């Protein structure tokens, strides 16, 4: 039993069962023992690998997409570039490097990193030390306050999947919230899941799921909806565009998608909290509905493979292979395959974009 598990058991015994969302928030963001607060989880030596770590081509395409938006906005002299959950800073590094080829863009960009992890902030600062104007924030609201009155460009790659969700299970009497409790198993106190005795208000669950079968599980990410709302409201009021890339479902659905990963393998979600990564599938329809409430234009979701190919990643791969060694060419081919093939990340990951109603010619979502 690790320290965070001990802490959670004491907390539950003192205050009662906690929601799955509270468990996730503690497991990932506890100030002392949270997963993201104390280590670098990325890459082959970590617990998972993200698209920016696979190839520079991913970040270059994302940077190109935002550069096109900046130009279509009339090349504003000052615009805030915001990345949510920037990992090691690899994506921002590739994005900013790709923007160097656009005359005047780097001079207009005010880059921001929304990152709660001190450990990752240090890594990001080292990898991005060439860019002196970078600032870090714990919350998106802090950035938007600073950017009030000015346009923004937002990037969120594998960000929404790590936000805490509440889980509800359908029973004969209605939807009951799943709670994390304690139980004595083999003379050891352990964390377990059980249902709240009383059903939750039905309006918490999307109406499309009200006829779900008994035993169905619904996941609600309120914090994700709130973040999307903040971004959409700012974009519609002051102009801009946002790009969300994650794995998830296009329409509301049921199912327990909460999973834990350690050393690239799935493990029990309740064991070793703080030492394993926790994620869920993103409900893109929920984000889309939230954004539309603020009047923003919404594009997608579309498959990551289609999005990257429409931006020219295949041509970029050919350029990188020119004058390369055989091993370098093979690495580029493998990276392209992982990022775009339907059996890899190509269809598993979805891409959705927001823009203000005045911004036209959004690329990457052509049918």
Secondary structure, 3 states (H helix, E strand, C coil): CCHHHHHHHHHHHHHCCEEHHHHHHHHHHCCCCCHHHHCCCECCCCCECCHHHHCHHHHHHHHHHHHHHHHHCCCCCCEEEEEECCCCCHHHHHHHHHHCCCCCHHHHEEEEEECCCHHHHHHHHHHCCCCCCCEEECCHHHHHHHCCCCCEEEEEECCHHHCCCEEEEEECCEEEEEEEEEEEECCEEEEEEEECCCCCCHHHCCHHHCCCCCCCEEEECHHHHHHHHHHHHHHHHHCEEEEEEEEEECCCCCCCCCEEEECCEEECCCCCCCCCEEECCEEHHHHHHHHHCCCCEEEEEEEHHHHHHHCCHHHHHHHHHCCCCHHHHHHHHHHHHHHHCCCCHHHHEEEEEEECCCCCCCCCCCC
